[in-house]
Amino acid sequence: MATQPITIGANSIARIGDRFFLIVEVEAKAPGVEIDPVFAVRTFVLPPSRSS
């Protein structure tokens, strides 16, 4: 069975002040190379849409 070369996971949420962030790890693997950068993705709340 072949393995996937790139895996993305976001299983953590951080609250800093009144903002929320997804903590995302991207795993990239190739023969002889493996990188695991971690990113913080800021989220925001959209205001309710107005009905006309």
N, C-alpha and C positions, 0 to 999 in steps of 0.2 A: 504494500500500500504506500503510495507517495505521500510525502509530508507537504504541508503548505509552506511556501517560502516567506509569507508575511502574515503575521497574526496581530490583530488590534483588539485591545481589551480596555474597557472603562468600567471598573467595578468599585471605584471609590468616588465619593463626593466630599469636597471640602467647603466649609463655610468660613469665609474671611470677611468680617464686618457684616454687611447686608448683602453680600454677593456669594454666589455658589459657583464652584468650579468642578468639572469632571477631571479626574486624574487618569490620564490615558497612557498606556504603555504600548509601544509598537515594537514587535519582535521581528527582525528580518534576518533570515539565515540563508547562507550559501555555503558551498564547500569551503571550509577554512576560514569563514567569516561569520560573525554573529554580532549584531548591534541591537541594543535595547534602550532606545531613547524614551524618556518620560516627558509628557507635556501636560500642562494645565490648560484646560479649555474653559473659558468663562461662559457662563450661561446668563440669560436675561429673560425677563418676563415681558411678554407682549401685552400692551394695553388691550382691553376688550374692544372688539370692532363695533362700530355704530351701525345700526340698521337704518336704512333710508325709508 
